[in-house]
């Protein structure tokens, strides 16, 4: 996927960014082309080698038509995560690194549910906050509304997913 200067992209684990420049740099004797991204959430600059952009997960924001699909996904039940926090954290980290907003949404709703059951570890709490930011900020950007307007809609969908998971969890087994 080729991007142009001025284009908005999603940088995995960091969210919406703008391609400010496409530059050729010589680093350690290797001459490569880079996207210079300005991250929206903290205004910092990141260099992404163009040849690795796909592997890294750099992508366009979701289409406006996918927003309702994302809200629906946020409201659906989810599979029970691994009980051991280390395995769970590794699985969630892998999902977050993909940059796929639907994978990030799965992490968000699962960690939201777990956080309601008992306090999360510091690392899981940070991941919950990051997943929440990524989902809300991308939806707000695509729908062209403030994050404050999107947040209650995300929270409502998450309540639906947690309630659904609680119900399926409470069903007696035969």
MDAnalysis code that builds the backbone (N, CA, C; Angstrom):
import MDAnalysis as mda
import numpy as np

u = mda.Universe.empty(522, n_residues=174, atom_resindex=np.repeat(np.arange(174), 3), trajectory=True)
u.add_TopologyAttr("name", ["N", "CA", "C"] * 174)
u.add_TopologyAttr("resid", np.arange(1, 175))
u.add_TopologyAttr("resname", ["UNK", "UNK", "UNK", "UNK", "UNK", "UNK", "UNK", "UNK", "UNK", "UNK", "UNK", "UNK", "UNK", "UNK", "UNK", "UNK", "UNK", "UNK", "UNK", "UNK", "UNK", "UNK", "UNK", "UNK", "UNK", "UNK", "UNK", "UNK", "UNK", "UNK", "UNK", "UNK", "UNK", "UNK", "UNK", "UNK", "UNK", "UNK", "UNK", "UNK", "UNK", "UNK", "UNK", "UNK", "UNK", "UNK", "UNK", "UNK", "UNK", "UNK", "UNK", "UNK", "UNK", "UNK", "UNK", "UNK", "UNK", "UNK", "UNK", "UNK", "UNK", "UNK", "UNK", "UNK", "UNK", "UNK", "UNK", "UNK", "UNK", "UNK", "UNK", "UNK", "UNK", "UNK", "UNK", "UNK", "UNK", "UNK", "UNK", "UNK", "UNK", "UNK", "UNK", "UNK", "UNK", "UNK", "UNK", "UNK", "UNK", "UNK", "UNK", "UNK", "UNK", "UNK", "UNK", "UNK", "UNK", "UNK", "UNK", "UNK", "UNK", "UNK", "UNK", "UNK", "UNK", "UNK", "UNK", "UNK", "UNK", "UNK", "UNK", "UNK", "UNK", "UNK", "UNK", "UNK", "UNK", "UNK", "UNK", "UNK", "UNK", "UNK", "UNK", "UNK", "UNK", "UNK", "UNK", "UNK", "UNK", "UNK", "UNK", "UNK", "UNK", "UNK", "UNK", "UNK", "UNK", "UNK", "UNK", "UNK", "UNK", "UNK", "UNK", "UNK", "UNK", "UNK", "UNK", "UNK", "UNK", "UNK", "UNK", "UNK", "UNK", "UNK", "UNK", "UNK", "UNK", "UNK", "UNK", "UNK", "UNK", "UNK", "UNK", "UNK", "UNK", "UNK", "UNK", "UNK", "UNK", "UNK", "UNK", "UNK", "UNK", "UNK"])
u.atoms.positions = np.array([
    [0.846, -1.176, 0.000],
    [0.000, 0.000, 0.000],
    [0.893, 1.241, 0.000],
    [0.629, 2.141, -0.915],
    [1.423, 3.355, -1.045],
    [0.620, 4.534, -0.504],
    [1.285, 5.360, 0.282],
    [0.649, 6.526, 0.874],
    [1.294, 7.792, 0.351],
    [0.563, 8.903, 0.479],
    [1.042, 10.191, -0.005],
    [1.178, 11.171, 1.158],
    [1.981, 12.203, 0.954],
    [2.123, 13.267, 1.939],
    [0.753, 13.898, 2.186],
    [0.453, 14.123, 3.464],
    [-0.824, 14.713, 3.846],
    [-1.904, 13.692, 4.154],
    [-1.674, 12.443, 3.783],
    [-2.670, 11.394, 3.992],
    [-2.714, 10.981, 5.460],
    [-3.920, 10.686, 5.944],
    [-4.104, 10.185, 7.311],
    [-3.993, 8.667, 7.266],
    [-3.226, 8.121, 8.206],
    [-3.022, 6.675, 8.302],
    [-3.176, 6.259, 9.756],
    [-3.216, 4.951, 9.986],
    [-3.238, 4.421, 11.341],
    [-1.927, 3.676, 11.557],
    [-1.223, 4.091, 12.607],
    [0.032, 3.459, 12.992],
    [-0.284, 2.559, 14.190],
    [-0.080, 1.239, 14.066],
    [-0.463, 0.311, 15.129],
    [0.031, 0.739, 16.511],
    [-0.832, 0.578, 17.477],
    [-0.591, 0.892, 18.875],
    [-0.468, 2.380, 19.173],
    [-0.573, 3.232, 18.140],
    [-0.460, 4.673, 18.350],
    [-1.628, 5.446, 17.758],
    [-2.333, 4.850, 16.813],
    [-3.524, 5.483, 16.272],
    [-3.285, 6.332, 15.041],
    [-4.141, 7.336, 14.879],
    [-4.151, 8.186, 13.694],
    [-2.869, 9.016, 13.618],
    [-2.328, 9.078, 12.401],
    [-1.132, 9.887, 12.139],
    [-1.276, 10.512, 10.761],
    [-0.508, 11.542, 10.515],
    [-0.485, 12.199, 9.213],
    [0.896, 11.994, 8.607],
    [0.932, 11.639, 7.326],
    [2.223, 11.519, 6.641],
    [2.672, 12.937, 6.300],
    [3.698, 13.393, 7.002],
    [4.181, 14.753, 6.802],
    [5.195, 14.844, 5.671],
    [5.919, 13.740, 5.488],
    [7.009, 13.795, 4.514],
    [7.368, 12.378, 4.086],
    [7.868, 12.264, 2.864],
    [8.465, 11.014, 2.393],
    [9.899, 11.378, 2.092],
    [10.811, 10.695, 2.757],
    [12.207, 11.105, 2.728],
    [13.117, 9.906, 2.505],
    [14.256, 10.160, 1.899],
    [15.282, 9.133, 1.752],
    [16.353, 9.418, 2.792],
    [16.701, 8.407, 3.562],
    [17.707, 8.571, 4.623],
    [18.742, 7.462, 4.514],
    [19.953, 7.815, 4.871],
    [21.047, 6.842, 4.928],
    [21.278, 6.523, 6.396],
    [20.894, 5.322, 6.792],
    [21.070, 4.895, 8.177],
    [21.930, 3.639, 8.187],
    [23.062, 3.735, 8.852],
    [24.033, 2.624, 8.928],
    [24.421, 2.109, 7.548],
    [24.612, 3.016, 6.599],
    [25.061, 2.634, 5.256],
    [23.955, 2.120, 4.356],
    [22.718, 2.044, 4.868],
    [21.584, 1.606, 4.058],
    [20.731, 2.810, 3.697],
    [20.529, 2.991, 2.407],
    [19.717, 4.099, 1.922],
    [18.289, 3.585, 1.702],
    [17.357, 4.138, 2.475],
    [15.961, 3.705, 2.391],
    [15.031, 4.906, 2.356],
    [13.823, 4.665, 1.829],
    [12.788, 5.686, 1.858],
    [11.937, 5.468, 3.107],
    [11.535, 6.588, 3.711],
    [10.760, 6.545, 4.948],
    [9.550, 7.447, 4.861],
    [8.480, 7.009, 5.539],
    [7.360, 7.896, 5.803],
    [7.680, 8.585, 7.117],
    [7.552, 9.886, 7.170],
    [7.645, 10.626, 8.419],
    [6.219, 10.885, 8.882],
    [5.836, 10.249, 9.984],
    [4.475, 10.348, 10.498],
    [4.421, 11.274, 11.698],
    [3.412, 12.117, 11.730],
    [3.134, 12.942, 12.911],
    [1.979, 12.267, 13.638],
    [2.252, 11.741, 14.835],
    [1.224, 11.051, 15.614],
    [0.256, 12.067, 16.203],
    [-1.004, 11.794, 16.042],
    [-2.040, 12.722, 16.490],
    [-2.122, 12.813, 18.010],
    [-1.903, 11.679, 18.701],
    [-2.158, 11.683, 20.141],
    [-1.107, 12.419, 20.954],
    [0.143, 12.493, 20.466],
    [1.151, 13.211, 21.254],
    [2.022, 14.148, 20.403],
    [1.678, 14.286, 19.121],
    [2.351, 15.201, 18.204],
    [3.817, 14.839, 17.927],
    [4.230, 13.616, 18.257],
    [5.614, 13.225, 17.996],
    [5.773, 12.733, 16.561],
    [7.024, 12.685, 16.103],
    [7.344, 12.204, 14.753],
    [7.882, 10.787, 14.821],
    [7.476, 9.963, 13.864],
    [7.946, 8.581, 13.761],
    [8.377, 8.342, 12.321],
    [9.507, 7.668, 12.154],
    [9.960, 7.284, 10.816],
    [9.619, 5.822, 10.584],
    [8.941, 5.553, 9.481],
    [8.565, 4.179, 9.137],
    [9.156, 3.865, 7.767],
    [10.029, 2.839, 7.690],
    [10.570, 2.466, 6.382],
    [9.430, 2.054, 5.439],
    [9.407, 2.619, 4.262],
    [8.335, 2.332, 3.314],
    [8.271, 0.848, 2.993],
    [9.425, 0.215, 2.861],
    [9.442, -1.213, 2.503],
    [8.858, -2.099, 3.603],
    [8.805, -1.611, 4.848],
    [8.262, -2.395, 5.974],
    [6.875, -1.938, 6.397],
    [6.323, -0.930, 5.742],
    [5.059, -0.333, 6.195],
    [3.943, -1.371, 6.323],
    [3.848, -2.277, 5.357],
    [2.810, -3.310, 5.406],
    [3.013, -4.281, 6.552],
    [4.248, -4.714, 6.753],
    [4.561, -5.646, 7.846],
    [4.291, -5.012, 9.198],
    [4.592, -3.733, 9.313],
    [4.388, -3.008, 10.562],
    [2.902, -2.857, 10.845],
    [2.092, -2.842, 9.790],
    [0.649, -2.713, 9.956],
    [0.124, -1.318, 9.667],
    [0.951, -0.468, 9.067],
    [0.488, 0.864, 8.684],
    [-0.671, 0.690, 7.699],
    [-1.762, 1.394, 7.940],
    [-2.956, 1.203, 7.105],
    [-3.766, 2.486, 7.046],
    [-4.729, 2.474, 6.143],
    [-5.702, 3.558, 6.074],
    [-6.692, 3.376, 7.226],
    [-7.306, 4.471, 7.686],
    [-8.385, 4.311, 8.678],
    [-9.524, 3.506, 8.055],
    [-10.346, 2.907, 8.897],
    [-11.481, 2.141, 8.373],
    [-12.390, 3.075, 7.581],
    [-13.165, 2.494, 6.703],
    [-14.127, 3.272, 5.910],
    [-15.311, 3.650, 6.794],
    [-15.956, 4.720, 6.456],
    [-17.129, 5.168, 7.199],
    [-18.169, 4.057, 7.293],
    [-18.281, 3.264, 6.235],
    [-19.259, 2.176, 6.199],
    [-18.920, 1.065, 7.197],
    [-17.676, 1.016, 7.695],
    [-17.276, -0.021, 8.647],
    [-17.500, 0.391, 10.101],
    [-17.857, 1.632, 10.331],
    [-18.023, 2.109, 11.710],
    [-19.130, 1.365, 12.443],
    [-20.281, 1.191, 11.796],
    [-21.367, 0.464, 12.449],
    [-20.963, -0.984, 12.696],
    [-20.227, -1.542, 11.759],
    [-19.709, -2.908, 11.915],
    [-18.812, -2.997, 13.161],
    [-18.009, -1.958, 13.391],
    [-17.140, -1.933, 14.572],
    [-17.967, -1.796, 15.846],
    [-18.964, -0.923, 15.846],
    [-19.849, -0.811, 17.013],
    [-20.538, -2.146, 17.290],
    [-21.002, -2.811, 16.229],
    [-21.654, -4.121, 16.389],
    [-20.682, -5.142, 16.972],
    [-19.446, -5.129, 16.483],
    [-18.429, -6.064, 16.988],
    [-18.144, -5.803, 18.466],
    [-18.129, -4.536, 18.847],
    [-17.897, -4.180, 20.252],
    [-19.011, -4.688, 21.162],
    [-20.216, -4.835, 20.622],
    [-21.375, -5.247, 21.424],
    [-21.555, -6.764, 21.489],
    [-20.805, -7.512, 20.672],
    [-20.980, -8.967, 20.617],
    [-20.165, -9.676, 21.697],
    [-20.644, -10.862, 22.060],
    [-19.939, -11.696, 23.024],
    [-18.539, -12.020, 22.501],
    [-17.693, -12.493, 23.378],
    [-16.304, -12.783, 23.030],
    [-15.895, -14.082, 23.698],
    [-14.819, -14.653, 23.212],
    [-14.358, -15.914, 23.793],
    [-13.639, -15.646, 25.113],
    [-13.740, -16.594, 26.002],
    [-13.102, -16.461, 27.307],
    [-11.585, -16.486, 27.119],
    [-10.898, -15.495, 27.664],
    [-9.450, -15.403, 27.485],
    [-8.707, -16.409, 28.365],
    [-7.434, -16.636, 28.075],
    [-6.638, -17.513, 28.939],
    [-6.685, -17.016, 30.391],
    [-6.741, -17.942, 31.324],
    [-6.846, -17.580, 32.742],
    [-5.538, -16.981, 33.260],
    [-4.421, -17.515, 32.809],
    [-3.128, -17.020, 33.285],
    [-2.803, -15.687, 32.608],
    [-2.546, -14.678, 33.418],
    [-2.389, -13.323, 32.888],
    [-1.235, -13.201, 31.913],
    [-0.162, -13.975, 32.089],
    [0.985, -13.879, 31.161],
    [0.588, -14.329, 29.753],
    [-0.152, -15.442, 29.660],
    [-0.615, -15.929, 28.357],
    [-1.612, -14.948, 27.742],
    [-2.478, -14.436, 28.587],
    [-3.483, -13.478, 28.139],
    [-2.793, -12.213, 27.622],
    [-1.815, -11.718, 28.358],
    [-1.107, -10.500, 27.966],
    [-0.374, -10.699, 26.640],
    [0.242, -11.844, 26.471],
    [0.956, -12.140, 25.218],
    [-0.022, -12.171, 24.038],
    [-1.150, -12.857, 24.223],
    [-2.170, -12.941, 23.169],
    [-2.705, -11.546, 22.822],
    [-3.000, -10.768, 23.842],
    [-3.528, -9.417, 23.606],
    [-2.483, -8.517, 22.960],
    [-1.237, -8.645, 23.375],
    [-0.158, -7.840, 22.767],
    [-0.046, -8.140, 21.280],
    [-0.135, -9.407, 20.935],
    [-0.079, -9.802, 19.523],
    [-1.226, -9.179, 18.746],
    [-2.416, -9.192, 19.322],
    [-3.581, -8.596, 18.657],
    [-3.410, -7.088, 18.483],
    [-2.888, -6.433, 19.500],
    [-2.699, -4.976, 19.441],
    [-1.687, -4.614, 18.354],
    [-0.641, -5.419, 18.234],
    [0.426, -5.140, 17.255],
    [-0.031, -5.280, 15.810],
    [-1.100, -6.041, 15.574],
    [-1.565, -6.215, 14.193],
    [-2.029, -4.890, 13.598],
    [-2.509, -4.009, 14.463],
    [-3.029, -2.742, 13.973],
    [-4.461, -2.846, 13.481],
    [-4.997, -4.055, 13.398],
    [-6.374, -4.249, 12.947],
    [-7.322, -3.770, 14.044],
    [-8.150, -2.795, 13.723],
    [-9.022, -2.181, 14.732],
    [-10.036, -3.176, 15.288],
    [-10.412, -4.187, 14.515],
    [-11.352, -5.189, 15.012],
    [-10.671, -6.114, 16.028],
    [-9.381, -6.381, 15.846],
    [-8.610, -7.140, 16.848],
    [-8.427, -6.324, 18.116],
    [-8.173, -5.035, 17.950],
    [-8.037, -4.132, 19.099],
    [-9.362, -4.076, 19.861],
    [-10.476, -4.080, 19.132],
    [-11.801, -4.057, 19.761],
    [-12.025, -5.312, 20.608],
    [-11.540, -6.458, 20.136],
    [-11.657, -7.703, 20.917],
    [-10.892, -7.577, 22.233],
    [-9.699, -7.007, 22.167],
    [-8.904, -6.791, 23.376],
    [-9.652, -5.846, 24.313],
    [-10.183, -4.770, 23.754],
    [-10.900, -3.777, 24.557],
    [-12.068, -4.397, 25.312],
    [-12.913, -5.143, 24.617],
    [-14.094, -5.658, 25.315],
    [-13.725, -6.757, 26.313],
    [-12.728, -7.556, 26.009],
    [-12.327, -8.604, 26.950],
    [-11.711, -7.997, 28.208],
    [-10.815, -7.022, 28.026],
    [-10.199, -6.384, 29.192],
    [-11.221, -5.561, 29.984],
    [-12.195, -4.973, 29.297],
    [-13.251, -4.238, 29.996],
    [-14.018, -5.194, 30.900],
    [-14.353, -6.370, 30.371],
    [-15.064, -7.375, 31.162],
    [-14.217, -7.829, 32.351],
    [-12.961, -8.165, 32.094],
    [-12.087, -8.640, 33.173],
    [-11.910, -7.571, 34.251],
    [-11.846, -6.312, 33.832],
    [-11.681, -5.200, 34.769],
    [-12.900, -5.054, 35.676],
    [-14.056, -5.481, 35.193],
    [-15.267, -5.445, 36.018],
    [-15.267, -6.585, 37.044],
    [-14.541, -7.652, 36.736],
    [-14.508, -8.821, 37.615],
    [-13.521, -8.628, 38.766],
    [-12.360, -8.067, 38.441],
    [-11.315, -7.830, 39.452],
    [-10.331, -6.817, 38.873],
    [-9.569, -6.163, 39.739],
    [-8.608, -5.169, 39.231],
    [-7.580, -5.826, 38.293],
    [-7.290, -5.125, 37.205],
    [-6.295, -5.613, 36.251],
    [-4.891, -5.306, 36.749],
    [-3.922, -6.053, 36.237],
    [-2.525, -5.731, 36.523],
    [-2.209, -4.380, 35.893],
    [-1.138, -3.767, 36.310],
    [-0.749, -2.469, 35.768],
    [-0.606, -2.529, 34.250],
    [0.040, -3.578, 33.752],
    [0.261, -3.704, 32.306],
    [-1.047, -3.907, 31.548],
    [-1.943, -4.705, 32.106],
    [-3.235, -4.908, 31.448],
    [-4.079, -3.636, 31.499],
    [-3.995, -2.890, 32.581],
    [-4.730, -1.628, 32.686],
    [-4.236, -0.652, 31.616],
    [-2.925, -0.586, 31.430],
    [-2.368, 0.276, 30.378],
    [-2.833, -0.171, 29.000],
    [-2.889, -1.485, 28.781],
    [-3.348, -2.013, 27.500],
    [-4.829, -1.697, 27.288],
    [-5.629, -1.811, 28.338],
    [-7.045, -1.450, 28.258],
    [-7.188, 0.016, 27.850],
    [-6.443, 0.887, 28.502],
    [-6.503, 2.320, 28.178],
    [-6.075, 2.575, 26.737],
    [-5.037, 1.894, 26.286],
    [-4.534, 2.078, 24.921],
    [-5.567, 1.583, 23.910],
    [-6.139, 0.399, 24.138],
    [-7.146, -0.156, 23.225],
    [-8.359, 0.770, 23.155],
    [-8.763, 1.273, 24.305],
    [-9.907, 2.189, 24.368],
    [-9.621, 3.447, 23.557],
    [-8.441, 4.009, 23.746],
    [-8.056, 5.212, 23.001],
    [-8.057, 4.934, 21.490],
    [-7.469, 3.814, 21.081],
    [-7.357, 3.499, 19.654],
    [-8.735, 3.359, 18.999],
    [-9.635, 2.654, 19.660],
    [-10.977, 2.446, 19.097],
    [-11.742, 3.766, 19.044],
    [-11.772, 4.482, 20.151],
    [-12.546, 5.732, 20.205],
    [-11.970, 6.773, 19.250],
    [-10.661, 6.920, 19.215],
    [-10.070, 7.962, 18.366],
    [-10.254, 7.659, 16.881],
    [-10.168, 6.385, 16.480],
    [-10.364, 6.069, 15.065],
    [-11.823, 6.273, 14.667],
    [-12.748, 5.836, 15.512],
    [-14.163, 6.063, 15.216],
    [-14.462, 7.562, 15.130],
    [-13.951, 8.331, 16.074],
    [-14.190, 9.778, 16.088],
    [-13.632, 10.427, 14.822],
    [-12.445, 10.002, 14.413],
    [-11.838, 10.558, 13.214],
    [-12.676, 10.231, 11.977],
    [-13.045, 8.964, 11.827],
    [-13.761, 8.518, 10.625],
    [-15.166, 9.128, 10.564],
    [-15.873, 9.153, 11.697],
    [-17.234, 9.682, 11.731],
    [-17.209, 11.216, 11.743],
    [-16.040, 11.780, 12.063],
    [-15.867, 13.232, 12.139],
    [-16.703, 13.832, 13.274],
    [-16.568, 13.192, 14.446],
    [-17.198, 13.685, 15.670],
    [-16.134, 13.725, 16.754],
    [-16.439, 14.392, 17.838],
    [-15.471, 14.447, 18.940],
    [-15.433, 13.096, 19.649],
    [-14.318, 12.841, 20.304],
    [-14.184, 11.612, 21.084],
    [-15.226, 11.591, 22.206],
    [-15.567, 12.764, 22.740],
    [-16.564, 12.854, 23.809],
    [-17.940, 12.372, 23.340],
    [-18.249, 12.540, 22.054],
    [-19.523, 12.050, 21.523],
    [-19.477, 10.557, 21.209],
    [-18.309, 10.047, 20.862],
    [-18.158, 8.632, 20.511],
    [-18.064, 7.755, 21.762],
    [-17.447, 8.270, 22.801],
    [-17.209, 7.486, 24.016],
    [-18.458, 6.830, 24.598],
    [-19.582, 7.557, 24.749],
    [-20.780, 6.892, 25.296],
    [-21.301, 5.767, 24.394],
    [-21.162, 5.930, 23.085],
    [-21.609, 4.881, 22.162],
    [-20.736, 3.629, 22.312],
    [-19.441, 3.833, 22.483],
    [-18.523, 2.705, 22.705],
    [-18.847, 2.047, 24.040],
    [-19.061, 2.861, 25.077],
    [-19.385, 2.312, 26.401],
    [-20.680, 1.497, 26.369],
    [-21.670, 1.981, 25.636],
    [-22.942, 1.252, 25.522],
    [-22.711, -0.102, 24.834],
    [-21.926, -0.114, 23.766],
    [-21.629, -1.364, 23.068],
    [-20.865, -2.316, 23.982],
    [-19.910, -1.787, 24.735],
    [-19.119, -2.624, 25.653],
    [-20.001, -3.219, 26.758],
    [-20.949, -2.428, 27.248],
    [-21.888, -2.960, 28.255],
    [-22.659, -4.137, 27.676],
    [-23.078, -3.996, 26.414],
    [-23.794, -5.089, 25.756],
    [-22.947, -6.349, 25.663],
    [-21.689, -6.199, 25.294],
    [-20.787, -7.355, 25.181],
    [-20.555, -7.998, 26.540],
    [-20.343, -7.180, 27.562],
    [-20.084, -7.718, 28.901],
    [-21.323, -8.419, 29.457],
    [-22.497, -7.818, 29.231],
    [-23.744, -8.456, 29.678],
    [-23.956, -9.788, 28.959],
    [-23.718, -9.790, 27.659],
    [-23.870, -11.007, 26.859],
    [-22.906, -12.098, 27.341],
    [-21.668, -11.696, 27.613],
    [-20.671, -12.670, 28.070],
    [-21.056, -13.211, 29.456],
    [-21.541, -12.337, 30.308],
    [-21.967, -12.750, 31.643],
    [-23.104, -13.757, 31.559],
    [-24.072, -13.491, 30.656],
    [-25.207, -14.406, 30.463],
    [-24.729, -15.774, 29.950],
    [-23.839, -15.759, 28.945],
    [-23.377, -17.030, 28.388],
    [-22.515, -17.780, 29.398],
    [-21.867, -17.041, 30.261],
    [-21.011, -17.628, 31.300],
    [-21.874, -18.277, 32.377],
    [-23.034, -17.663, 32.640],
    [-23.909, -18.122, 33.718],
    [-24.837, -19.259, 33.309],
    [-24.901, -19.558, 32.010],
    [-25.781, -20.639, 31.538],
    [-25.342, -21.973, 32.144],
    [-26.293, -22.733, 32.653],
    [-25.914, -24.053, 33.187],
    [-25.484, -24.995, 32.063],
    [-24.481, -25.794, 32.329],
    [-24.032, -26.762, 31.314],
    [-24.829, -28.044, 31.455],
    [-25.096, -28.693, 30.335],
    [-25.917, -29.916, 30.340],
    [-25.037, -31.107, 30.142],
])
